Amino acid sequence: MKKEQLPLQKPTNEQEIQSLQRRAYDLAKKGDYESALALCDWLIQEANTRVAGLRQRAGVLEHQGEIERAIEDLEAVVSAGVDEPADMHTLGMLYLQEQRDREAELVFAKGIQICVRENAPYYLNSCKLLRAEALLRTGRRDIALTELEALPDGYSAYVYGRGLRTKAALVDEARQKK
């Protein structure tokens, strides 16, 4: 595939950064991982676009099937002090995919805290259900049940390798294992 040219100038605002992130992901969807990763690496070189570049490179790497490398990039984003529920959610999902259940539980718990603190409900219920999934995998059923009880009836979320997981099914699993 033809290697995509890098822009001549670094982005100067959030809109330009987002445009470059979309471009990198579009390249990845077309299978041009070399160009997509080069664009992400170019963003990572500058301090003011480093987090955006790491975040997008994680998405490209995940698309490429390089899950552990994607996890490393998201861990770098989180360790940079970025408290973004979307990052916690994505990192937790990748941890679950790799059966790193304790790490998933911790990052989903942090995502829940951020959602509550920032009054940002978009990822709240998903983080709660996925945290319950991780808690069940680690044998902590009582805590999982408490988390699940806070969810609305009928709530569900997709879990890599498990498919659609519902509150009701997880509650049943937690109670059956007692």
N, C-alpha and C positions, 0 to 999 in steps of 0.2 A: 504494500500500500504506500501511497505517496505520503511522505511526512509533512504534516501541517506546519506552516511557518508560525513562529512565535510573534506576538505583537511587538512593535518597536518601543512602546512606552508602557510602564506599569499603570494599572488602573488608579484613578484618582478619587473614585467615589464608590459607594456600595452598589449602585446600579451597574457600573462597569465590572466590578468584581463578580457580581451574580451572572452577568452576561458571559464572562470567561468560564465560570463554573459550569454553566449550561453547555457551553461549547465543548468543554472537556468531556462531559458526560455524553453528549451527542456523538463525539468521536469514539468513545468507548462502546456505545451501542452499535456503531458501525464496524466494530472490531479493530479500530485503529488505536490500539492501546498504547503504542509507542508515542504517538502524537498527544494523546490524552494525558499520559503520565508526564511528558515533557512540559506541557502547559501547566500542570499542577506543580511540578518541580520548580518551574519558573516563578510561580506565585509564592512558593515557600521561601524563596531566596530573600524576599523583602520582609522586614519585621511587620509592617502594617498589613500585609496580605498573607502572612505565614499561616495563620489559623484557617483562613478560607482555603488556602492551597492544601493543607493537611486534610481538612474535612472533605474536600472534593477528591483528593487522591484516594482517600479511604473508600469513597463511593466507586471510583474507577476500579480499584483493587478488588472490592467485593464483587463487582460485575465480572471481573476477570477470574474470579474463583480463588483469589489470593487472600483468604479470610484472615489468617494470622497477621499478614502485613497490614491489612485494613484495620485490624484491632490495634496494632502498634500506632498507627496514625491517629486513631481516635483517642487512644490513651494519652498521646502527646497533646491533643487538643484539650482534654479534660485536665491534664496536669498543668497546663498553661493558665489554669484558673478560670476557664470559660464555663460559666454555669448556664448551660443551654439544655433544656429538657430534651430536645431532639437528639443531641449528641449522646445523652445518657440512654435514651431509648434505643438508638441505633447500636451503640456499643453493647448494651445489654442483650439485644437480639443476636448479635454476633457471638457473644459469650455463650448464650444458650445453644446456638448452632454448633459450637465447638465443645459442648458439654462442660463448660467452665461455669458450673451452676452457682457456686458460692460467689464468684466475681459478678455474675449476672444479678444475683439477689442484692448485692451491695450497690451496684450502679443503678438498679431500678429504685432502690430505697432513696438514693440521692436524687434521682429524677423526681420522685414523689415529693421530697422535701422542697425542691426548687419550684415545682408546679404550685405547691401550696404557698410558699413564701412570696412568689412573684404573681400570684393570682393568675396563673397561666394554665387553664384546665385542659388544653388540647391533648396533651400526652398523659394526663393524670390517670384516667381509668385504664388505659393500656398498660402503663407502668405498674399499676396495682395488680392487674391480672397476670402480667408476665412475671412480676415478683412472686406471686403465688405459685406460678409454675415452677420457678426456681426453688422456692421453699419446699414444695412437694418433692422435687427431685433430691433434695438434701435431707428429707425425712422430717422436716419441721412443719407438721400438719396443723398444729394449733395456731401457729402464727399465720399460716396460709389461709386458714378459715377466717381469721379475723380480717385479713386483707380482703378476702372475697366478699365478706358480709358488707363491706363498704361500697361495693359495686352495685349498679342498678340491675334488676332482674333482666335476663336476656342478653346481657353484655357478652361480647366475644372479641377475640383478637387472634390473628394468625401467628403461629409459632413455627419457625423453620423446623422441618423434619417431623412435625406433629400435625400440621394442618390447622384448621380453625378450632380454637379451644374456647369453650363457653364457660361462663361462670358456673352454670348448673353442673356441667361435667366435672369441673375441677372440685366443686364442693362434694360431689358424690365420691370422687377419688379420695379426697382427704378423709371423709367419714368411713369409707370402706377399709382403709388401711389401719384403722385404730384397733 
